[in-house]
Amino acid sequence: MRFFSLTAVALCCVFSSIQGLPFKPVVKSSEKKSILPTCSLCNLAVRGVFQNFDIGLTNEDIVDNIALTCISLNLYDEEICRGVATAAIPTIRYIHSNSLVDPGNICGILMQEANCTFSDRDKLEWSIAPSLIPKPEIVQLDSPSSDASTIKVLHLADPHWDPEYMEGSNANCGKPLCCRASSGLVATTEDEAGYWGDYRKCDMPWRTLENAVKHMSKHHPDVAYIIWTGDLVPHDNWSTSREENMLIHESLLNLVKKYFPDTPIYPTLGNHDAHPVNTFAPPEITDQELGAEWLYQDAARLWTKFGLPDEVSATVRHGGYYTTLVRPGLRMVSLNTNYCYTFNWWTLSSIKDPASILTWLTKTLEDAEAAHEKVHIIAHIPPGNEDCWAIYSREFKRIINRFESTVVAQFYGHTHNEEFKVFYDQANATRPINVAFIAGSMTSFTDLSPSYRVYTIDGERPDSSWRVLDYSTWMMNLTLANLKGPTHLPEWFELYQAKKEYALTDLSPKTVDGFFSRMLDDDALFQLYFKNYHKAADKIISKGCDEMCRTNILCRLITSNIAEREHCNQIDRKILEEKDLSDAVAL
């Protein structure tokens, strides 16, 4: 019986990240769930995994027992149970065997949104040496004149192409990913996967992604360049392979180049682009079975093949990041923020500043500042997100604070939602200094409409700010597309333009911070943001958004480090005051 309990809690730990999804905290209070039920159960699960190693079980023994327990508890079928365990156990064993982790610290990282405690947080602590160059005086930039030149930039996020998507298959299969021939029998016609895609736990068929890119090329032929913030691979985390991931990567790059043959593409890696999913080992892990060298080598090959200069190869091969000049005065920095992902097993280790990425970022921004360049940062996971390790987010925030006059915009994906994230001054927490723009996903997974973004950016001219001036989000309605069937192409349309929709004068940090303050007092404005946040998804919007949901969404907008809650406390107090007032009126 003791052995069964060890296996059960081991199963709980290993399967905690089976979805490999962006963390979804935006729920109503009646629906609140956690990744694992409690911090204590998480710690029990960790001990169970490590005790399996300590009593001498082989990887095969542990996988067999986890699969048996998984099946007996009716969690998933054998393919999923065995696939997830087989992928995860070798990395977890290596981290344990090489004393790279304190078991008592794991749940503090894995469940940082639940404030789980640490056995020895000092073992995890690290910091980046600050720039020795004094921070220049902050100069407030004026908005460009109405006739100033601008450029358009296309943002593609989270396409998640599923090569096995099959129309008419089971879209309600009970697995982490459905709409495949392997998804089981279809019980009712309502459970059949649509021709163009499905709102349930399904990723995108090729025809829909090609239709999307073709539409973009016709309606936005003037884009200056494309930013692509990762997650090309589907959510079949139990059955991915290096070979298939590389095929998907190259196929989708070929697709975009087919319709935008002369347009530069600036890509980055998502957590799903690794195999096993989420697993980004730092460069010092040279074991061919555990390391990420294969992914970085392939990324360097493809990204230079499709237009990046050869000079980026060294850092891409080292850690999946790079910098390059886009135009005179504008530099692109592509970061690998999967190193901060709390479901990346290597993030649980004691390795400091993985791949020296933040040290490199500091030096890159020093050089850009000296050259009077402005910088756009692109990456997959937004620092400050619930699933980005707080120490990484803290150090990144310090860098943004130091180089606030150089970094003029940040662009991310991962969450599948339409979001802003405001960064604030370290010394004066009320002064906004930077804005991150988070684009919605091209995949419909889960209950979301496929979408993409087009930014209008201050253009090439002397002393250009290179700031984001506006953006529009475009989407298509899968329900309508599937009702019309394969003989009618999907209809893509503009969901909203940011400045017009929210009555903003610009998208500067000060204005976006003011937009947040307005939403605190104006519920109608918040409900508009809530609708666009979920890309007008009927199923989600119909559920509404209570106090907890509203608090979570607003908190996300102003949090650049989950360990710092001073701005979120402001929301808590405001909403509590509103509730007390409402209760008093009711009495």
N, C-alpha and C positions, 0 to 999 in steps of 0.2 A: 504493500500500500504506500509506503514511504517513497518507493521508486516511482510509482505512478504520479504521486503529488509533485515530485521533482520534475518529471517530464511535463506535467501540466503547466507548471509555472514557467518552465523553459519555453514551452510553446507560446505562452502569453507574451514573453519578451521578444522572441524571434518574430512573431507575427504582428507585433505592435505597429510596424511600418509597412505591412503588406501592400497597402494601397500606393505607397510612395507618393502621396498626394500633398499638395499644399495644405497646411493646417487650416481647418475651417471652424473658427470660433464663433462665427456670426450665426447664432441660433437664438430662438426664443427661450425664455427661462424654463418653459415646460419641456423643452427638447434638449436641454443641456447634457452633453456627453463629454467624456474625456478619452484621450488615446488609450489609457489604461484606467481601470476604475479608481484606484487610489495610489498614492505614493507608496504606502506600505506594501500593496500587492506588487508594484513595480520592483521594489527592493527584494521581495520574496522571489520574484521571477528571475532577477539577476543572480541571486544566490543559487537558484536552481540550475541555471545554465552553467555556472562556474563549477558547481559541485559535480555535475556530469563529467566535466573535464577532469576534476581532481580524483574521482574514483576510478579513472582509467578507461572510460568508454571512448571508443574510436569515433571519428566523425560519422562513419556509416551506422554505428550503433545508435548514436544520438538521433540521426536523421530517421532511422527506422522507428525509434520509440516516439519521436515527435509526430511522425506521420500516422502511427497507430492511434495515438491519443487524439490527434486532430480529427481523424475520421470517426473515432468512437464518440467524440463530443459533437459530431455532425456540424463541424465548422465549415469544412470545404471537402472536396473530393480528393482522392489520393494524389492526382497530378499536381494540384495546387499545394497541398500539404507538404509533399515531398520536394516539390520544386523550390518553394520558398526556403525551407530548412537547408536543403543542399546548397543553395546560393549563399546563405548567411553564415552557417557554422564555421567554415574555414577561416573567415576573417575574424570572427569573434574569438576563436581559439588562438589565433596568432596574437591578437591584442592582449589576451589573458596570459598566454605562455611567455610573452616577452615583457611582462610587467609594465605595459604601457597604459594601464588603467587601474584606478582604485575603484573596486566594485561599489563602494559606498557613495561614489560621486556620480555614477551613471544616471540615476533617476533625476538628479538635480539638473542634468543637461537635457535628458530625454523628455522630461516633463517640466521644463522651466516655466511654462505658463501656469502650472499648478503650484509653483513655489516649493517644490520638494527640497528637502535639506541635503546638505553635502556632508560627507564624513571628513573631508579635508580639502576645502576649496582652494587652499594655498597651492596645492599641487597642480591645479588647473590654471593658476594665474599667470598671465604674461602681458607684456605691453610693448608697443613699438617705440623706438627711440624717436622723440619729436624732431622735427626739422630744426636745424640750428640757424636757419635763415629767419630773421625777424619777419613777422607778419606785416605786410604792407598796410598802409592806411586804407580803410574801406571807402570806396568811391561809389556813390549811388548812381546807377546808370539810368539815363533818360530813355523813355520809350522811343523807338525809331519813328520817324515821320510816316504818314500814311502812304507816301509814294516811295519809301525806301525799298530796296530790293529784298526779296525773301526767297527761301527755298522750301520745297516740300520734302518730307521724309516719311517713308512708309515703315510702320512697325508691325512685324509679324511675331506673334507669341503663341507658344504651346499648340502646334498643329496636331500632334499625336496621331499620325497616320497609322491606321491598322490595316496591314495588307490582307488580313483574314476577315475583314468585315464582309458580311453576306446579307443581302436584302432578304427579308422573310424569315430569318433565323430568330432565335429566342432573345428578345431584348430584356426579358425579365427573368433571368436565369438564376439569380441568387449568388453569382460569382462576382469577384471584383471587376471583371470585364465580361460583357456579353456581346450579342450581335455577331456571333461566329457560328460556323458549322458545328463546333464542339460545345455550343451553349445548351444543348439538350433539346428535348421535344417542346414544341410550341403548344401551350394549352388552349389559348384563345387567339382570335385574330388581332385583338388589342395588343397582344404580346409580340407581334411580328415586327421585326426591325424595318424601318422605312428605307426607301430607295436612296435618299440623299443623306441619311444619317438618322440618329435617334437621340432624344433628350435623356434617355436613361443611361445606365452605366455602359456606354458604348463610345468608342473613338471614331475617327472619321474615315470614310471610304475615299479612295483616290479620286474618284470622279468629282466629289464635292470640293476637295482641295484644289484640283485643277480648275474647276469652274470659278473658284474664288480668285485664284491668281490671274486667270484670264480676264475676269471682271476688273481686277485692279489695274491691269495693263491698259484696258480700254478707258477707264474712268480717271486714272491717275498716271498718264504716260509721262508727266513732267517731273516725277519724283527724282530728286538729286541722288539719293541713295536709299538703301534698305537696311534697317537694323533688325536682327533676328535673334530673339532672346531665349532660344533653346527649347528643349522638350519636344523632340521630333518623334520619339518612340512611343508606342501604345502602352497602356496600363497592364499588360500581361506580365507582371513582375516575376511570376513563377516560371516563365518559359522563354525569357529573352536569351539572346546569344550575342557574342561579339560580332559574328558574321552578319546576322540580321540587322543589328544596330548600325553597322557600317553601311550596309546596303540601303537602309532607310535614309541615313544621313546623305549619301550621295544622290539618291533618287530625288529627294526633295530639293536639294540644291540645283540639280539639273532642271527640275520643273520650274523653279523661279527664273533661272537663266534662260529658259526657253521663251518666256514671255517678257523678260527684262534683260535682253542680251548685253546691253551696254551700261547697265546700272550697277554701280558698286554695291556689294553686300558685306555688311559687317556683322558676323555671327558671334555667338557665345554658346556655351554648353549648359544644358539643363540637367537636373538630377536624374531624369529618366534616360538620358543618353549614355549612361554608364551601364556596364554589366559586371556584377549584379547591380540592380537598380540602386541608386543613391550612393554607390560605393566609390569614393574618390580618395585613393590612398595618396599620401604625400610622396614626393619624389624619392625620399630615402628608402622607401619600401620597394626593393628591386625584385622581389619574388614575382616571376612572370605570371603566376596564377592569381596573385592578389593585387598587383600594382595596376596603375592606370596608364602606364606608358603606351599600351596599344591604342588607347583612345586618343591620347595627345598626338601620337604619331599620325594617326589617321586624320585628325582634325587639321594638323599642319599641312598634310598632303592635299586635302580637299580645299581648305580655305585659301591656300596659295594658288591652287589650280583654278579657283573661281574668282581670283582677282586681288587677294591681299598680297602685298609685296613680300618677297622672300625674307626680308629682314625680320618679320614677325615670328619666323619659324622657331627660333631659339627658345623664346619664352613660352610659346604654345607647347612645344615638346617638353618643356620643363614642368609646366603646371597649368596649361590650358588657358593662358591669358596673354594679352599683347597690347601694344599701342601703335598707332599709325596716324599720319597726318591726313586729314580728309580734304581740307582746303587750306590755303595760306591763312593762318590765324586760328584754325579749328583742329583740335586733336581728338581722336577717339581713343578711349581706354576701355578695353573689354576685360572684365574681371571674371574669375571662376569662383563665384560665391557659394558653390556647392561645398567648399571647404568649411563653411559655417553651418551647414545643414545638420540639424540635430539627429536626423535619421540616417546620416552618413556614419557608419560604425566608427570610422577613423576620427570623427569629431569627438567621440567619447574618450579618446586617448589623451595622453599628456603632451602631445606634440604641440609646439608653440608656433604661431604664425605659419601655418602650413604653406609650403612652397615659397616661403618668404614673400608672399604676395603683397602684404600691406607695407612691408619695408620697400619693396619695389615700387609700389604705388606712390609712396612719399617722395622717392627720388624722381620718379616720372613727373610728378606735379611740380617739384622744384624746378626741373628743367623747362617745363611748359611755362611756368611763371616767369622765368628768366628770359624766355623767348617771346614773351607777351602773347602767348597763345591762350585761347579759351578751350576748355575740355568738356566733352560729353562722356559720361560713364555709362556703359551698358553691362548688364549681367542678368542672370536668371532670377535668383532669390534676392528679394529686397532686404538689405540689412535693417534690423529692427523688427522684422517679421517674427511671429511667435516661434517659428521653426528655424530661426537663425541664432546661433549661440551668442549669448549676451556679451561675452568678452570680445568676440570678433566685432559685434555691432558697436560696442563702446569705442574700440580702437578705430574703427572706420569713421565713426562720428567725429572723433577728435581730428582725423585727417581732413574731413570735409570742413570742419570749423577753421582749421588753419588755412585752407586753400579756398575759402568761400568766394574769393574774387576770381579764381581760376576755373573751378568747377561750376559751370553755369546750368547744368541739367544732368539728371540721372534717369535711366530708362530700364524697366524691369518687366518680367512676366510672372510666371509661377503660380500666382494666386487664382488665375482664371477669371478674376473680376476686374472691374474698372475702378481704379483707385488713384488717389494722391498720397504722398507721404511728405510731411514737412519736417525739416531739420532746424533745430534752434541753437542759438549761441551758447557756448559752454559757460561764459561769464554772466550773460544776461539771458536767462531762460525764457524771457518773453519776446526776444528778438528773433524772428524767423530769418534763416540765412540761405536755405536751399530747398528745392522741391524735387522729389522723385515722382516720375510719371509711370504708373503701372498699368499695362494694357491687358484687356481681356483676351481670352483664349480663342484660337481658331477652332479648337475642338468643342463639342457640345457637352463633354463630360464634366459634371453631371448636371442636368436640368438647366443648361445655359445655351444661349444662342451663339452660333459661330460668329466671330467678329474680327476686325482688324482696325488699326488706327492710322491716320495721316496727320502729321504735325506740320504746322507752319512755323518756320524758324527764321529769325533775323538773318539776312543774307550777307553775302560777301561784299564788304566795303570797308574803307578805313575806319578803325575803331568800332567794328561791329560787336554787338554784345553776344551774338550767337545764341540768344535765349529762345526758349519756346514762346512763341507769341500766341498760339492757339492750337487746338487740335480738334479733329472730328473722328467719331467712332462710327464705323459702318458694320451692319449685321444682316443676317438673313433669318427668316422664320422657317424653321424646319417643318413645323406642322403644316403650314401652307404649301411648302415645296413638295412634301410627300403626298398631300392630297391631290395635287396636280399631276404627280407621277413623273416618269422618265421622259415623257414627250414635251415637258415644259421645263425650261431652265429655272433655277432658283432666282428669286428677285432680291438683290442686295440693295440696301438703302441706308441713308445716313440716319443713325439713331439720334445723334445730337452733336452740336458744336459747343465746346466748353464755355467760351466767353458768353455767347448768346444765351445758352441754356441756364447758366447760373448768374447772369447779369454781372460779369466780371470786367473790369477795365483792362486787365492783363492777367498773366499767369505768374507774376513775380511771387517770391516767398511771402512778402507782406500781404499781397492781395489774397493768396490762397489761405493764409492764416486768418485773414478777415472773413473769408468764406466759411471757414470752420466756426468762427465765433457767431456768424449769422445763423448757422444751422443749429447752434445751441438754443437759440431763441425762436427760431422759425421752423415749426414742424413741417409745414408744407414744403419748404425748401429742402429739408432733410429727406422727406419722402421722395422728392424728385431725384436726389442723389442716390437714395436707396434703390429706386427703379433702375437707374443707369448703372449703378454698381453691379447689379445682377443682369444687366443687358436686357431689361424688360421681359425677364423670364416669368411667364404667367404663373407657373406652379409655385415658384418662390414668392413672388409678389403677393399672390393671393393669401399666403399665410400671415402676412403683415409683419410688423417689426415692433416688439414691445420694448420696455425700458432697457432690458439686458442687451437685446439685439442692437438698439440704438447706441448704447454705451460702447459696445464692442466695435461697431463700425467707426464711430467718431474717434475712439481711442486709437484705432489703427492709423488714422489719418495724421495724428500728431505724435506718434511713437517711433523714434529711430533707435531705441534700445529698450527691449522689453523689461530690463531690470530697473529702468527709470520711469516712475509712474507719476511724476509731479503734474504733468499735463492731464493725464487720465483722471487724477484725483479731482481736478477742476470739473470734469464732466460728471463724475460721481456726485459731487456736491450740488451741481446745478440740477441734475435730474432728480436727486433726492428732494431738493427744495420744491420742484414742480410737483412731485408725488405728494409731499406733505400738504401743499396748497390745495391740490385736487381732493385729497382726503378730507381736508378741513371744510371745503365747500360742500362736499357730499354730506357731511354731518350737519 
